[in-house]
């Protein structure tokens, strides 16, 4: 999540609550050798972007090394149809 007014990204934030124009977030941040947990309230209009990693893979991995979901694990709209 990118906060425009502070010009910073918050990685791996969870939205706990939305009330009016305020959003309550919870996230962890690492500084040197310490891990900090934060809960922060921000205004909706200060949120510039929200991004989610959908997938990742290694370009150097062989195709048989890639993990593939079983057909019953995917929503029907995302399933590949057999080629005729």
Secondary structure, DSSP 8 states (H G I E B T S, - for coil): -EETTTTEE--S-EEEEEETTEEEEEEEEEETTEEEEEEEEEEGGGEEE---------TTS-GGGS----GGGS-GGGS-----
